[in-house]
Amino acid sequence: MKNTALITGSYGGLGTCFVQTHGKQGGDMILVGRSEKKLAAQAEEVRAKYRVEVHTIAEDLSQPEAAQTIYDTCRENGWLPDILINNAGFGGQGDFARERTMEQISP
Ligand SMILES: NC(=O)c1ccc[n+]([C@@H]2O[C@H](COP(=O)([O-])OP(=O)(O)OC[C@H]3O[C@@H](n4cnc5c(N)ncnc54)[C@H](OP(=O)(O)O)[C@@H]3O)[C@@H](O)[C@H]2O)c1
């Protein structure tokens, strides 16, 4: 693999942008997310579009053992990431000043 990016949350909003940008540059990828089905569909599309090597790891990153499992999977398969784009996550939407109390900001 060459110029390999490990991208978490790859099929979400910003994740898809990171994947497309890296693919355009000819970089290989290891895509991480919760849904095996969505990862497989994305990997197929990206391989066909950019002719790059793409592997997937289905993991729920909220689980304490997830990072170790991802590390072990990469090691076992000889996948060596050059770049980590640790994008998976979630956030609220709305008017921050109106919708957040001081307790929520600083419990
Ligand atoms: N969009 C913004 O304006 C903005 C601003 C500041 C920071 N951010 C941060 O940038 C990141 C991406 O934002 P986004 O707007 O693109 O979010 P998004 O559209 O909700 O996509 C988030 C991605 O992360 C994955 N994900 C969430 N929880 C996960 C978990 N426990 N394990 C594995 N994958 C998980 C989601 O997969 P599932 O669909 O399977 O849950 C999805 O692919 C987030 O960390 C967010 O907090 C975004």
The ligand as an SDF file (V2000), in Angstrom:
LIG
                    3D

 48 52  0  0  0  0  0  0  0  0999 V2000
  -19.8720   19.2680   10.3990 N   0  0  0  0  0  0  0  0  0  0  0  0
  -19.3770   20.2540   11.1530 C   0  0  0  0  0  0  0  0  0  0  0  0
  -19.7050   21.4450   10.9820 O   0  0  0  0  0  0  0  0  0  0  0  0
  -18.3510   19.9510   12.2240 C   0  0  0  0  0  0  0  0  0  0  0  0
  -17.7970   21.0010   12.9480 C   0  0  0  0  0  0  0  0  0  0  0  0
  -16.8370   20.7230   13.9250 C   0  0  0  0  0  0  0  0  0  0  0  0
  -16.4460   19.4110   14.1680 C   0  0  0  0  0  0  0  0  0  0  0  0
  -17.0150   18.4080   13.4590 N   0  0  0  0  0  0  0  0  0  0  0  0
  -16.5670   17.0500   13.7330 C   0  0  0  0  0  0  0  0  0  0  0  0
  -16.1350   16.4460   12.5260 O   0  0  0  0  0  0  0  0  0  0  0  0
  -16.4790   15.0700   12.5420 C   0  0  0  0  0  0  0  0  0  0  0  0
  -17.3520   14.7060   11.3500 C   0  0  0  0  0  0  0  0  0  0  0  0
  -18.5090   15.5120   11.3490 O   0  0  0  0  0  0  0  0  0  0  0  0
  -19.6840   15.2680   10.3090 P   0  0  0  0  0  0  0  0  0  0  0  0
  -20.5360   16.4880   10.3160 O   0  0  0  0  0  0  0  0  0  0  0  0
  -19.1140   14.7950    9.0140 O   0  0  0  0  0  0  0  0  0  0  0  0
  -20.4860   14.0950   11.0560 O   0  0  0  0  0  0  0  0  0  0  0  0
  -21.4800   12.9800   10.4700 P   0  0  0  0  0  0  0  0  0  0  0  0
  -22.0120   13.3740    9.1340 O   0  0  0  0  0  0  0  0  0  0  0  0
  -22.4440   12.6780   11.5570 O   0  0  0  0  0  0  0  0  0  0  0  0
  -20.5250   11.7360   10.2660 O   0  0  0  0  0  0  0  0  0  0  0  0
  -19.8760   11.1560   11.3710 C   0  0  0  0  0  0  0  0  0  0  0  0
  -19.2560    9.8240   10.9470 C   0  0  0  0  0  0  0  0  0  0  0  0
  -18.6690    9.2600   12.1260 O   0  0  0  0  0  0  0  0  0  0  0  0
  -19.1720    7.9340   12.2720 C   0  0  0  0  0  0  0  0  0  0  0  0
  -19.2760    7.5810   13.6840 N   0  0  0  0  0  0  0  0  0  0  0  0
  -19.9650    8.2210   14.6560 C   0  0  0  0  0  0  0  0  0  0  0  0
  -19.8340    7.5770   15.8250 N   0  0  0  0  0  0  0  0  0  0  0  0
  -19.0660    6.4840   15.5710 C   0  0  0  0  0  0  0  0  0  0  0  0
  -18.6000    5.4190   16.3550 C   0  0  0  0  0  0  0  0  0  0  0  0
  -18.8950    5.3080   17.6650 N   0  0  0  0  0  0  0  0  0  0  0  0
  -17.8180    4.4700   15.8000 N   0  0  0  0  0  0  0  0  0  0  0  0
  -17.5060    4.5380   14.4770 C   0  0  0  0  0  0  0  0  0  0  0  0
  -17.9220    5.5260   13.6690 N   0  0  0  0  0  0  0  0  0  0  0  0
  -18.7030    6.4800   14.2040 C   0  0  0  0  0  0  0  0  0  0  0  0
  -20.5500    7.9430   11.6250 C   0  0  0  0  0  0  0  0  0  0  0  0
  -20.9360    6.6340   11.2770 O   0  0  0  0  0  0  0  0  0  0  0  0
  -22.4370    6.1010   11.6040 P   0  0  0  0  0  0  0  0  0  0  0  0
  -23.3060    6.7140   10.5450 O   0  0  0  0  0  0  0  0  0  0  0  0
  -22.3180    4.6230   11.5070 O   0  0  0  0  0  0  0  0  0  0  0  0
  -22.7870    6.5990   12.9930 O   0  0  0  0  0  0  0  0  0  0  0  0
  -20.2770    8.8150   10.4010 C   0  0  0  0  0  0  0  0  0  0  0  0
  -19.6870    8.0700    9.3810 O   0  0  0  0  0  0  0  0  0  0  0  0
  -17.1650   14.7960   13.8710 C   0  0  0  0  0  0  0  0  0  0  0  0
  -16.1930   14.3030   14.7830 O   0  0  0  0  0  0  0  0  0  0  0  0
  -17.6840   16.1570   14.2870 C   0  0  0  0  0  0  0  0  0  0  0  0
  -17.8060   16.2580   15.6860 O   0  0  0  0  0  0  0  0  0  0  0  0
  -17.9450   18.6480   12.4950 C   0  0  0  0  0  0  0  0  0  0  0  0
  1  2  1  0
  2  3  2  0
  2  4  1  0
  4  5  1  0
  4 48  2  0
  5  6  2  0
  6  7  1  0
  7  8  2  0
  8  9  1  0
  8 48  1  0
  9 10  1  0
  9 46  1  0
 10 11  1  0
 11 12  1  0
 11 44  1  0
 12 13  1  0
 13 14  1  0
 14 15  2  0
 14 16  1  0
 14 17  1  0
 17 18  1  0
 18 19  2  0
 18 20  1  0
 18 21  1  0
 21 22  1  0
 22 23  1  0
 23 24  1  0
 23 42  1  0
 24 25  1  0
 25 26  1  0
 25 36  1  0
 26 27  1  0
 26 35  1  0
 27 28  2  0
 28 29  1  0
 29 30  1  0
 29 35  2  0
 30 31  1  0
 30 32  2  0
 32 33  1  0
 33 34  2  0
 34 35  1  0
 36 37  1  0
 36 42  1  0
 37 38  1  0
 38 39  2  0
 38 40  1  0
 38 41  1  0
 42 43  1  0
 44 45  1  0
 44 46  1  0
 46 47  1  0
M  CHG  2   8   1  16  -1
M  END
$$$$
